[in-house]
Amino acid sequence: MSGPKDAVIAGRVIRPGETVEILLKISEFYTAQPVNIPVTVIRGAEDGPPVFLTGAIHGDELNGVEIVRNGIQGPDHTKIRGT
């Protein structure tokens, strides 16, 4: 029986049980400077489904950002399965 495999996101290896912050390049300015978005990747020690949460601020839409923040800070990362 094999365990979970490493995940590779934006060229960065994330091993089972790790939580890492990645700056994901999504574009460039006209000056060739990169445009990055911060991404937090939480890998459980065991296999399971991937979940993607995203949130942004548009005028008075603040709930999405807080929901994502709670998803990152709330759960015990040692009890998560999947990514």
C-alpha positions in Angstrom: 0.0 0.0 0.0 1.5 3.3 -1.0 1.1 6.6 0.8 0.2 10.0 -0.5 2.4 11.4 -3.3 4.1 14.8 -3.3 2.1 17.6 -4.9 3.8 20.2 -7.2 2.3 23.6 -7.4 4.0 26.4 -9.3 7.2 24.3 -9.4 7.2 23.9 -5.6 7.0 20.4 -4.0 4.5 20.1 -1.1 4.9 16.9 0.9 2.1 15.3 2.9 1.7 17.0 6.2 3.1 20.3 5.1 1.5 23.8 5.0 3.3 26.2 2.7 2.8 29.8 1.4 3.4 30.2 -2.3 3.5 33.4 -4.4 1.8 32.2 -7.6 2.7 34.3 -10.7 -0.4 35.1 -12.7 0.8 37.8 -15.0 3.3 40.6 -15.5 3.1 44.3 -15.5 4.2 46.2 -18.6 7.6 46.7 -16.8 8.1 42.9 -16.8 7.6 42.8 -13.0 5.6 39.7 -11.9 2.0 39.9 -10.6 1.7 37.4 -7.8 -1.1 36.1 -5.7 -0.5 34.5 -2.3 -1.6 30.9 -2.1 -1.7 28.8 1.1 -1.4 25.0 0.4 -2.4 22.7 3.3 -1.5 19.0 2.7 -2.9 16.4 5.0 -0.7 13.5 6.0 -3.2 11.1 4.4 -4.8 11.1 0.9 -8.1 12.7 0.4 -10.0 15.1 -1.9 -8.6 18.5 -2.9 -10.5 21.6 -1.9 -10.0 25.0 -3.4 -11.2 28.2 -1.6 -10.9 31.7 -3.0 -12.2 35.0 -1.9 -11.8 38.6 -3.0 -13.0 42.0 -2.0 -15.4 43.8 -4.3 -17.0 46.8 -2.7 -19.0 45.5 0.2 -18.3 41.8 -0.4 -16.1 41.0 2.6 -17.5 37.6 3.6 -15.5 35.6 1.1 -12.1 36.7 2.4 -13.1 35.9 6.0 -14.4 32.5 5.0 -11.1 31.7 3.4 -9.2 33.0 6.4 -11.3 30.8 8.7 -10.6 27.8 6.4 -6.9 28.4 6.7 -6.7 29.2 10.4 -9.6 27.3 11.9 -9.0 23.6 11.4 -6.3 21.5 13.0 -4.0 20.9 10.1 -2.8 17.6 11.6 -6.4 16.2 11.2 -6.9 17.2 7.5 -6.9 14.6 4.7 -6.3 15.6 1.2 -5.1 19.0 0.0 
